[in-house]
Amino acid sequence: MNVEEIIGKVVRGEIKLHQVEKYTDGNKKLATEIRRKALERKFGIKLDNIGHYSIDPNLLIGKNIENMIGVVQIPMGVAGPLKINGEYAKGEFYIPLATTEGALVASVNRGCSTLTAAGGVKTTLIDDKMTRAPLLKCPDARRAREIAQWVRENLQYLQEKAVSKVTKHGKLKGVKPYIVGNNLYLRFEFETGDAMGMNMVTISSEEIMKVVEEKFPDVKYLALSGNLCVDKKPNAMNFINGRGKSVIAEAVIPREIVERKLKTTPELIAEVNYRKNLIGSAQAASYGFNAHFGNIVGAIFLATGQDEAQITEGSHGITLAEVTPKGDLYISITMPSLEIGTVGGGTRVPTQREALSIMGVAGGGNAKKFAEIIAGTVLAGELSLLAAIAAKHLAKAHKELGR
């Protein structure tokens, strides 16, 4: 069957989109072209830009995407240099940001310039774990408590019996049980190396459940995720307990630099932060006591192949700003749930890997460094936006750069 015949059958529904590879001898690039051309013919449209790309579908289909028809292109800018004085990230960095929001890169860039002029950003990693919380239905609450206690006391046994069977990189480091009636939720915590780790902890948790079911035959394993993990949803659990990398970035900016580069004062920035990010967010019952973490996290995630749905938890966090006894500005951001990796998933896509290489974090050994760079960049974005609001420059910037 030639290509035209395959396209015709796809248009008529005789070949389903996911079946095309069967008719191209496994050539995934050709299958991608056929699917796109079939859509063009079926709907009388042109998909020239979606079909213009440099990455090889043969490397992606079956790992990163299904039913591929092409790509979506997002403009990518770069902010920096940003000086970071971290435990893992040390030096000056340029940060790739993929976005269609005018003024965002310029704003982050201004924050980077200000922080670097002030001596840089101090970053501190305070926790590192990926979680999965299977759900067990127990005969009653007392039995649930008994099982939870057994699991707590046998983490090493579960590591050896279950986790080590399916991964060389994952390590079970803890569990927090939650009991609701006869429901037992086991929120497992794993170390996942340089991978974001969702697949790793999912497969590991499945193996653990097999061991638990064998040990306790009167218990019914209902769901691999009981929604206490918590993954890709706004939630208090991750805001309080953290998930992924929990990291803080902070800086002291001399008054002279605030006034010269940001056109405002430490007092006004501190007051805007207090009344907007703290009181305003509290009134809204927000999980983000910040100005726009999600903007920067989203732009970096899209540029570097992170799981874009986890921008949700990445937007959690608190911005603090206060005037020091010397009259300078202290500003910090706390990010409890930054779920990122430098290996696996979307980081293997060539364009995203190139973006990671700009920061020197492509590949293994770099996840914690990457987390510190993201935190520093988020601080730059928060500082710049708060200053723009304090100086009443926000609308002006969007008129000039965002329209």
C-alpha positions as CSV (number, residue, x, y, z in Angstrom):
1,M,0.0,0.0,0.0
2,N,1.5,3.4,-1.0
3,V,1.4,6.6,1.0
4,E,-1.6,8.0,-0.9
5,E,-3.6,4.9,-0.2
6,I,-2.8,5.0,3.5
7,I,-3.8,8.7,3.7
8,G,-7.1,7.9,2.0
9,K,-7.8,5.1,4.4
10,V,-7.0,7.3,7.4
11,V,-9.3,10.1,6.1
12,R,-12.1,7.6,5.7
13,G,-11.5,6.1,9.2
14,E,-10.5,2.7,7.8
15,I,-7.1,3.1,9.5
16,K,-7.1,4.7,13.0
17,L,-4.5,7.3,13.8
18,H,-2.7,5.1,16.2
19,Q,-2.5,2.3,13.7
20,V,-0.5,4.2,11.0
21,E,2.9,2.9,12.1
22,K,1.8,-0.7,11.2
23,Y,1.5,0.4,7.5
24,T,4.9,2.3,7.4
25,D,7.1,-0.6,8.5
26,G,7.7,1.2,11.8
27,N,8.9,4.4,10.1
28,K,7.6,6.9,12.7
29,K,8.6,10.0,10.8
30,L,6.6,8.8,7.7
31,A,3.7,7.9,10.0
32,T,3.8,11.5,11.4
33,E,3.6,12.9,7.9
34,I,0.7,10.7,6.9
35,R,-1.3,11.6,10.0
36,R,-0.8,15.3,9.4
37,K,-1.6,15.1,5.7
38,A,-4.7,13.1,6.5
39,L,-6.0,15.8,8.8
40,E,-5.2,18.5,6.2
41,R,-7.2,16.6,3.6
42,K,-10.1,15.7,5.9
43,F,-10.6,19.3,7.2
44,G,-9.4,21.3,4.1
45,I,-6.7,23.1,6.1
46,K,-2.9,23.6,5.9
47,L,-0.6,22.6,8.7
48,D,2.7,23.8,7.3
49,N,4.1,25.3,10.5
50,I,3.0,22.3,12.6
51,G,4.9,20.2,10.0
52,H,8.1,22.2,10.1
53,Y,10.6,20.8,12.7
54,S,14.0,19.4,13.2
55,I,13.5,16.8,15.8
56,D,13.2,13.1,14.8
57,P,9.8,11.5,15.5
58,N,11.6,8.1,15.5
59,L,13.3,9.2,18.8
60,L,10.0,10.4,20.4
61,I,7.1,8.3,19.5
62,G,6.5,5.6,22.1
63,K,8.5,7.5,24.7
64,N,7.3,11.1,24.6
65,I,4.3,11.3,22.3
66,E,1.6,9.3,20.5
67,N,-0.2,10.0,17.3
68,M,2.4,12.6,16.5
69,I,1.6,15.1,13.6
70,G,4.4,17.6,14.1
71,V,5.3,20.2,16.7
72,V,4.0,23.4,18.3
73,Q,6.6,26.2,18.4
74,I,6.9,28.6,21.3
75,P,9.3,31.6,21.1
76,M,12.2,31.1,23.5
77,G,14.2,34.0,25.0
78,V,17.0,34.1,27.5
79,A,17.4,36.0,30.7
80,G,20.7,36.7,32.5
81,P,23.4,36.6,33.5
82,L,22.2,35.8,37.0
83,K,24.8,35.2,39.7
84,I,23.9,32.3,42.0
85,N,25.7,31.5,45.2
86,G,24.2,28.1,45.8
87,E,25.3,24.8,47.2
88,Y,25.1,23.2,43.7
89,A,24.7,26.2,41.3
90,K,27.7,28.5,41.6
91,G,28.5,31.3,39.1
92,E,26.6,33.2,36.5
93,F,23.8,31.6,34.5
94,Y,21.7,32.4,31.4
95,I,18.2,31.0,31.7
96,P,16.0,30.0,28.7
97,L,12.4,31.0,28.9
98,A,9.7,29.7,26.4
99,T,6.7,32.0,26.4
100,T,4.3,34.0,24.3
101,E,3.8,36.6,27.0
102,G,5.4,39.9,26.1
103,A,7.4,41.6,28.9
104,L,8.0,38.4,30.8
105,V,11.6,37.8,29.6
106,A,12.4,41.5,29.9
107,S,11.1,41.6,33.5
108,V,13.0,38.5,34.6
109,N,16.1,39.9,32.9
110,R,15.8,43.1,34.9
111,G,15.5,41.1,38.1
112,C,18.6,39.1,37.1
113,S,20.6,42.3,36.5
114,T,19.5,43.8,39.9
115,L,20.3,40.6,41.9
116,T,23.7,40.2,40.2
117,A,24.6,43.8,40.9
118,A,23.7,43.2,44.5
119,G,26.1,40.2,44.7
120,G,23.9,37.4,43.6
121,V,21.3,35.0,45.0
122,K,21.8,32.6,47.9
123,T,20.0,29.3,47.3
124,T,19.3,26.5,49.8
125,L,17.9,23.1,49.1
126,I,15.9,22.0,52.1
127,D,14.3,18.7,50.9
128,D,14.2,16.3,48.0
129,K,11.6,13.6,47.5
130,M,9.1,12.3,45.0
131,T,5.9,10.8,46.4
132,R,3.2,8.3,45.4
133,A,0.2,7.4,47.7
134,P,-1.6,4.1,46.9
135,L,-5.0,3.5,48.4
136,L,-5.9,0.4,50.4
137,K,-9.4,-0.6,51.5
138,C,-9.2,-2.3,54.9
139,P,-11.7,-4.2,57.0
140,D,-11.8,-1.4,59.5
141,A,-9.7,1.5,60.9
142,R,-7.9,-0.7,63.5
143,R,-6.7,-3.0,60.7
144,A,-5.6,0.0,58.7
145,R,-3.6,1.3,61.7
146,E,-1.9,-2.1,62.0
147,I,-0.9,-2.2,58.4
148,A,0.4,1.3,58.5
149,Q,2.6,0.4,61.4
150,W,3.9,-2.6,59.7
151,V,4.8,-0.6,56.6
152,R,6.6,2.1,58.7
153,E,8.7,-0.6,60.4
154,N,9.6,-2.5,57.2
155,L,10.8,0.2,54.8
156,Q,14.2,-1.5,54.2
157,Y,12.4,-4.8,53.6
158,L,10.1,-3.2,51.0
159,Q,13.1,-1.5,49.4
160,E,14.9,-4.9,49.0
161,K,11.8,-6.9,48.2
162,A,10.0,-4.5,45.8
163,V,11.8,-1.3,44.9
164,S,15.2,-2.7,44.0
165,K,13.5,-5.1,41.6
166,V,12.3,-2.4,39.3
167,T,14.8,0.5,39.6
168,K,18.5,1.0,40.3
169,H,18.1,4.7,41.0
170,G,15.0,4.9,43.3
171,K,15.3,4.5,47.0
172,L,12.3,4.4,49.5
173,K,13.1,6.9,52.2
174,G,9.9,7.2,54.1
175,V,6.1,6.8,54.4
176,K,3.4,9.0,55.9
177,P,0.1,7.0,56.4
178,Y,-3.3,8.6,56.4
179,I,-6.4,6.8,57.6
180,V,-9.9,7.8,56.8
181,G,-12.5,5.4,58.0
182,N,-11.4,2.0,56.6
183,N,-9.3,3.7,53.9
184,L,-5.5,3.6,54.2
185,Y,-3.4,6.0,52.1
186,L,0.3,5.3,52.2
187,R,2.2,8.4,51.0
188,F,5.6,6.9,50.1
189,E,8.6,9.2,49.7
190,F,11.4,8.2,47.3
191,E,14.8,9.5,46.3
192,T,14.9,9.5,42.5
193,G,18.3,10.8,41.6
194,D,18.4,13.2,38.6
195,A,15.1,12.1,37.2
196,M,11.9,13.9,38.2
197,G,10.9,10.4,39.1
198,M,7.1,10.0,38.6
199,N,7.4,6.8,36.5
200,M,10.0,5.4,38.9
201,V,7.9,5.9,42.0
202,T,4.7,4.7,40.3
203,I,6.3,1.4,39.2
204,S,8.0,1.0,42.6
205,S,4.7,1.6,44.5
206,E,3.0,-1.0,42.4
207,E,5.6,-3.5,43.5
208,I,5.2,-2.5,47.1
209,M,1.5,-3.0,46.9
210,K,2.0,-6.6,45.7
211,V,4.1,-7.3,48.8
212,V,1.5,-5.7,51.1
213,E,-1.4,-7.6,49.5
214,E,0.5,-10.9,50.0
215,K,1.2,-10.1,53.6
216,F,-2.4,-8.9,54.3
217,P,-4.8,-10.9,52.2
218,D,-7.8,-9.3,53.9
219,V,-6.9,-5.9,52.4
220,K,-8.0,-4.7,49.0
221,Y,-5.6,-2.6,46.9
222,L,-7.8,-0.1,45.0
223,A,-5.8,2.6,43.4
224,L,-2.1,3.2,42.7
225,S,-2.7,6.9,43.4
226,G,-5.2,7.8,46.1
227,N,-4.7,11.6,45.4
228,L,-2.6,12.2,48.5
229,C,0.6,12.2,46.4
230,V,-0.5,15.0,45.3
231,D,0.2,15.2,41.5
232,K,-0.7,18.0,39.2
233,K,-3.4,19.6,41.3
234,P,-3.4,22.7,43.6
235,N,-3.2,21.3,47.2
236,A,-2.2,22.0,50.7
237,M,-0.4,18.7,51.1
238,N,2.5,19.7,48.8
239,F,2.4,23.3,49.9
240,I,3.1,22.2,53.5
241,N,5.1,19.0,53.2
242,G,6.8,19.5,49.8
243,R,7.2,17.3,46.8
244,G,10.1,17.1,44.4
245,K,12.8,19.7,45.3
246,S,12.0,22.2,48.2
247,V,14.2,25.2,47.7
248,I,14.7,28.7,49.0
249,A,16.3,31.7,47.2
250,E,17.2,34.9,49.0
251,A,19.1,38.1,48.6
252,V,19.9,41.4,50.2
253,I,19.8,44.3,47.8
254,P,21.3,47.6,48.8
255,R,19.0,50.6,48.9
256,E,21.0,52.4,46.3
257,I,20.6,49.6,43.8
258,V,16.9,49.3,44.5
259,E,16.4,53.0,43.8
260,R,18.7,53.2,40.8
261,K,17.8,50.0,38.9
262,L,14.2,49.4,40.1
263,K,13.0,53.1,40.4
264,T,11.4,52.5,43.8
265,T,12.3,51.9,47.5
266,P,12.8,48.9,49.8
267,E,9.8,50.2,51.9
268,L,7.4,50.3,49.0
269,I,8.4,46.8,47.7
270,A,8.0,45.4,51.2
271,E,4.6,47.0,51.6
272,V,3.3,45.9,48.2
273,N,4.5,42.3,48.9
274,Y,2.8,42.3,52.3
275,R,-0.6,43.7,51.2
276,K,-0.6,41.9,47.8
277,N,1.2,38.6,48.1
278,L,0.3,37.9,51.8
279,I,-3.0,39.6,52.6
280,G,-4.4,39.4,49.1
281,S,-3.5,35.7,48.7
282,A,-4.9,34.9,52.2
283,Q,-8.2,36.5,51.3
284,A,-8.3,34.5,48.1
285,A,-7.3,31.3,50.0
286,S,-4.5,30.9,47.5
287,Y,-1.8,28.2,47.7
288,G,0.6,30.8,46.1
289,F,1.5,33.7,48.3
290,N,3.5,35.2,45.5
291,A,3.2,37.4,42.5
292,H,3.8,35.1,39.6
293,F,5.9,32.0,40.4
294,G,3.9,30.1,37.7
295,N,5.1,32.5,34.9
296,I,8.7,31.7,35.4
297,V,8.3,28.1,36.3
298,G,6.1,27.6,33.2
299,A,8.5,29.3,30.9
300,I,11.4,27.2,32.1
301,F,9.4,24.0,32.2
302,L,8.4,24.4,28.5
303,A,11.9,25.3,27.5
304,T,13.5,22.3,29.2
305,G,11.1,19.4,28.8
306,Q,9.6,19.2,32.3
307,D,6.1,17.9,32.9
308,E,4.1,21.0,32.1
309,A,1.2,19.9,34.3
310,Q,3.5,20.2,37.4
311,I,3.7,23.9,36.9
312,T,0.6,23.7,39.2
313,E,2.7,22.7,42.2
314,G,5.6,24.8,41.1
315,S,3.5,27.9,41.4
316,H,3.0,27.1,45.1
317,G,5.2,29.1,47.5
318,I,5.7,32.3,49.5
319,T,7.5,35.6,48.7
320,L,8.8,37.6,51.6
321,A,10.2,41.1,51.5
322,E,11.4,43.3,54.4
323,V,13.6,46.3,55.1
324,T,16.8,45.4,56.9
325,P,18.1,47.5,59.9
326,K,20.5,49.2,57.5
327,G,17.6,50.2,55.2
328,D,18.3,47.7,52.5
329,L,15.9,45.2,51.0
330,Y,15.8,41.5,52.0
331,I,13.7,39.4,49.6
332,S,13.2,35.6,49.5
333,I,11.1,33.0,47.8
334,T,10.3,29.6,49.2
335,M,9.3,26.9,46.7
336,P,8.1,23.7,48.5
337,S,7.2,21.6,45.5
338,L,9.5,22.0,42.4
339,E,9.2,18.7,40.5
340,I,12.0,18.7,38.0
341,G,14.6,16.5,36.4
342,T,17.6,16.6,34.0
343,V,17.3,13.1,32.7
344,G,14.4,11.1,31.3
345,G,11.0,12.3,30.1
346,G,10.9,15.4,28.0
347,T,14.5,16.3,28.8
348,R,15.6,13.8,26.1
349,V,14.0,15.8,23.3
350,P,16.9,17.5,21.4
351,T,15.6,21.1,21.6
352,Q,14.8,20.8,25.3
353,R,18.2,19.2,25.9
354,E,19.8,22.1,24.2
355,A,18.0,24.5,26.5
356,L,19.2,22.6,29.5
357,S,22.8,22.8,28.2
358,I,22.6,26.6,28.2
359,M,22.5,26.3,32.0
360,G,25.0,23.5,32.1
361,V,22.5,21.1,33.6
362,A,21.8,18.6,30.8
363,G,22.3,15.0,32.0
364,G,23.0,13.3,35.3
365,G,24.3,14.9,38.4
366,N,22.6,18.2,37.8
367,A,19.0,18.1,39.1
368,K,19.8,19.9,42.4
369,K,21.8,22.5,40.5
370,F,18.9,23.0,38.1
371,A,16.5,23.5,41.1
372,E,18.7,26.2,42.5
373,I,18.8,28.0,39.1
374,I,15.0,27.9,38.8
375,A,14.6,29.3,42.3
376,G,17.0,32.1,41.6
377,T,15.2,33.0,38.4
378,V,11.8,32.9,40.2
379,L,13.3,35.4,42.7
380,A,14.4,37.6,39.9
381,G,10.9,37.5,38.4
382,E,9.2,38.3,41.8
383,L,11.6,41.2,42.5
384,S,11.0,42.8,39.1
385,L,7.3,42.5,39.2
386,L,6.9,43.8,42.8
387,A,9.2,46.7,41.9
388,A,7.1,47.5,38.7
389,I,3.9,47.5,40.8
390,A,5.5,49.6,43.5
391,A,6.8,52.1,40.9
392,K,3.4,51.9,39.0
393,H,5.3,50.8,35.9
394,L,3.4,47.5,35.3
395,A,0.8,48.8,32.8
396,K,3.4,50.9,31.0
397,A,5.6,47.8,30.5
398,H,2.8,45.8,29.0
399,K,1.8,48.6,26.7
400,E,5.3,48.7,25.4
401,L,6.2,45.0,25.3
402,G,3.0,43.0,25.7
403,R,0.7,44.3,23.0
